[in-house]
Amino acid sequence: MKNSKNTVPTWRDTSDVYLRQILITGGCGFIGSHVVRLFVKQYPQYLIVNADKLTYAANPEYLKDIEDAPNYVFVKADVCDHQKMEEIFGTYAIDAVIHLAAESHVDRSITDPFAFARSNVMGTLTLLQTAKTFWKKENYANHTFYNISTDEVYGALDFEGTPFLETTPYDPRSPYSASKASADHFVRAFYHTYGMPVKLSNCSNNYGPCQYPEKLIPVIIHNIVHNKPLPIYGKGENIRDWLYVEDHAKAIDLVFHKGQTGETYNIGGNNEWQNIKLVQKLIEITDRLLGRPQGHSLPLITYVTDRPGHDLRYSIDTTKIATQLGWQAQMSFESGLEKTIRWYLELFGEE
């Protein structure tokens, strides 16, 4: 069986070979590729099935180093395709799902909210319904549906607002966050209505290698390299909490294995930065790595019309995951940014 095939192969019973058979959706995307790599390498006793539609933001090359691993299978598939999801569940006797596949760019959601409702809401519901069909006959024993979500479902904070808790009421402000909030509600509904074993986590802004260059950090790095304007919404006062993607992958690993069924865990970097301060830091590090004089790219900063409904600040309280599971972010922001910038410089042919 070739991992590169886009069709689902003939069924094979792997239960006597692998301890778990885990479906990871969106595994060729930014966060998903890091999670897939971690699970494939760290758990050879698990079969990892990566289902990805391969949209513009996904790239199988991110997983080139593991594509021939014996415990890894890639299937090109849309999570909204109910028949395809049933084929995958049946083919590999899937007993757990780690659901990451999602449209995630806020600007795109403002332009085309229907695409976000389809992928993020109907895709999640399709997976839940498929899992219910296959797992209910075993009364859900030894099964897990783990949904990865965002801190944006909680709404926005002012500068002095208390960080989001797992119990913070949902107050989504964009079509993207509304679609993720709806997906979270469906996951919890399947837990309460059908008894499906679910887990959820809501993360802050991720950064690191492999992020599609439409998000803030890769856009700024790209434009610094090519001496293009560095666009900043409004006055650059908006604040985000930044989490290194490999720290997030490790947190997902912990929640999957040790998190309590039915519970939600907030995952953040405890690392809040105003957008303008972040861009200045990116300029400082990138200019240094390019051998340019300090402050060389500062004149490229350009303020543009603010995004409609632009949330002022997100902030995550990570007390629950720290106390219950012993997790905390390990990567310092300076080191994480430098690793990220070096990766993009190599991608852009500058190293």
N, C-alpha and C positions, 0 to 999 in steps of 0.2 A: 504494500500500500504506500503510495507516494503522498507526502504531506502537502504537496503543492496542488493536488487536485481540487477543483472547485465544486465537484459533486460529492455527495455522501456515498461512501463505499458500502459494500454488502455488510450486513450486520455481523459482528463477531463478539463473542462473550469474553470480556476482559476482566471479569470479577475475580477470577482465580489468579490474575497476573498483577492487578493494581488494587491498592487499598481503597482509593477513591477515584472516581471518574468525574472530573470537574469541567463544566462548561464556563469559559471566560468569554464574555461578549466584548466586542470592541478592542480586541487584544493587539491589533496593529496600530492603534492610536497612541497618543502621547502617554497617558497614565497607564492604559491597558498593556502596552508593550513592556513596561517596567514590571507590572504585576505578573504577566505571563513568564517573563524571563526568571523572576524570583522563584515562582512556583515550580517551573520546569527544572531549574538547577538545584533547588533546595529539597525538592520532594520527588526523587526518582520513583518512589512507590506510588505516585499519583499519575494517572493519565490526564493530561491537560489538553482539552479541545478548545481551540481558539476560533470563534465564529466572528467574522468581520465582513461587513459589506464592501469594504475598501472604497470609502468615499474620498473626497479630496484631501481630508486630514489624516488619512491612514497610509501606512507604508510598510509592506512586508519586509523591506530591507532592514527595518529596525530590529528584526528578529533573525537576521541572517546567521548569527552565531549559534542559534539553537534549532534551526529549522530541520536538522537531521537527527535531533535527539529522539531516542526510541519511545519516550513517554510524551511526545508532542505531536499533535495533529492540527493542521489548519484547514478550515472549511470556509469558503467564501459564501456568506449568507447574510440576508437581511433579517433582523430580529422581528420585523413585522410580517414575515412570511411564515404563517402558521404551519403550513405543510412541511416546510424545510426544517423548522424547529422540531416538529414531531419526528422527522427522519433522524435528526441528530440525537435526540433523546433516545430513540429506539435503537439506533445503530451502536451507540456507545454506552448504553445503560447509565445515562447521566444521573448522578445522585446529589450533585450540588451545582449551584449557579453563582458565579460572581459577575454581576451585571454592571458593566461600565459603558456599553455602547450608548452614545447619545450625541445629539447636536448640542454644541456648548458655547457658540460665539454669540454674545448678546446682540451685537450689531446685526448679525444675520437674522436673529429672531425678530428684531424690529421690522426688518424688511419682509420676512416670510414666516409669520407665526404658524401657518398651517404645517410647514415642514417640521417644526419643532413639536407640534402636537402629535404628528404622525410618529416620528421616531421615538420621542421620549415618553409619550403617554401610551400610544397604541403598541409600541415595541415592548414596553415593560408589561403591559397587560397580556400581550401574546405569550411572552415567556412565562408569566404567572399561570396562565390558563394551561399551557403545555405541561408545566411542572405539576400542576394539580392533576391533570389527566394521568400522568405516569406514576405519580407518587402516592395518590390517595389509596390505591389498592394495597399499599404496604403501611397505610395509616401514617404516612410521612416519616416513618422511623429511619433515623440516620440520614436525613436529608437536610439541606440548608439552601435557602434562597437569600443571597446577600446583595442588597441594592446599594450602589455607590451614588451619593447625592452631593449637594453643594450647600454652602452656607448662605447662598443668595435666597434660599426659600424663606429665610427668617425676615427678610426685608432690609431695612437700612438703619444705621445708628447715627447719632450726631457725634461731635468730637468727644463728648463726655459720657456717652451712653455705655451702659454695662454690657460686656461681651455676651454673645449669644450662648445660651444654655441649650441642652437637649430638649428642655421643656418650654423654650421660647415659642410663643404662638407664630404660626406661619403668616407671612405678610409679603408675598412675592410682588415685585415691582416691574418685572419685564416679562415678555412672552417666554423667554428662556426659563427664568426662575419659576414662572407659573406652571410650565410643563413639567419641571422637575418636582415641584410640590405635588402636582397631581399624581405623578408616578409614585412618590413616597406614600401618598394616601392609599393608592391601590395596593401597594405592598402590605401596608398595615391592615387594610380591609381583608386581604386573603389570610392574614394571621388570625384576625378575630373571627371571621366568618367560617373559614374552612379548617383552621388549626394548622395552616402551613407554617413550618419553622422558618422564620425570617430574621434577618439582621439588617440594620441600616447604619450608614455613616454619612456625615455631612462634612465636607472638607472646605478649607479656605483655598485661595488662589495657589495653584501649583506652578512651579517653574523647574527648568532643567532641560537636559538634552531631549531631542525628538519632538519638541512642541512645534506644531505647524505655525509657520511665520505669519500669522494674522493677529496673534495675541501680543500684548504690550512689550514684553521683554524681547522676544525674537525680532519684532518689528524694529525696535530701537537699535538693537545690535546690527541688524542688516543695514539700516539707514546710516548708522555711524560709519560702518565699513565703506559704504558707497557715497559718503558725503551728501546725503539727502536730508531734507527737513525731518525733524523729529517731532511728530504731531502729538500734542498733549491736549486732552479735553479741558475746556473751561480754563480755570486758573491753576490746574494741577494740584488742587487741594484734596482731592479724593484719596481716601486711605484704604489700603488693602493689607490683609495679613498674608504673608508669603510662606509657602511650605515647599521644601525641596521634594521633588517627585519620588526619589528613592526612600525618603523617610515616610512618605505616604504609602508606598508599596509595602513597607514593613508593618505599618499600622494596619493595613488591610489584612495582611497575613495574621496578625494577632487577633483582630476582630473575628475573622473567619474561624480560627481554631479555638479561641478562648472567650469570645464575646458571648453574652447571654442571649438566648433566643427571645425575640420580641423587643429587644433593646436597640436604642440608637446611641451612637458614639460620635461626638464632635472631634474632628481631627484638624488641628491648626499648627502653625509654626510659632505662635507667640512672637510675631515678628512683623509689626505694623509699620508701613511706610507710606508717606504721601507720594503720589505719583511723580511730582516734580523732583522730590529728593531721590527717588529711585532712579529716575532718568539721569540725574546728575551723577549718581554712583556708577551707573552703567557707562557713562561717558568717561569717568575717571579710570575705570578698569580697562575698558576697551581701548582707549587711546594709549594707555601704558603698554598693553599687549601688542599694539600695532606700531609701537615705537614713535608715537606722535608726541608733541609737546603737551604738557599738562593743560587741560582746558581747551584743547584744539577744537573740539566738536561742540562746545557750549553754544556758539552762535547759531547752530543748526536747530536749536529748540524753537518750536513754532506752536503757538496756542491756537486751537481750532474750536469751532462752535461745539458746545457741550452736547453730549449724547442725550436724547430725550429720556427723562426719568432716571437720570444717572444717580445711582445710590451713592451717598456721601462716604459712608464708612461701613466696613465689615470687620467684626472682631469675634474670635472664637474662644470660648472658655474650654480648655482641654482637661479640666480637673477629673472628669469621670473616667476617661480612658487612661489617664495617668495613675489614678488610685486603684481602679479595678484591674487594669491589664498591664500596668507598669510601663506604658509607652510614653516617650517624649521625643521630640525632634532632636536629631543628633548633629545635622549639618549646620555649621555657622553660615550666616548669610553671605559674608564676604567670600568664603571658600566655595559655597554653592554657586554664587554668581560667576566666580572665575572659572570654575569647571564648565558651567553652562556656556559662557562666552567663548572659551577655547573650543568647545564642541562646534559652535556655530562658525567660528573663524575657519576651522578645518572644512566644514561644509561649504563655506563660501570661497574656499581656496586661498585663505589668507594666512595659513600656517604651514 
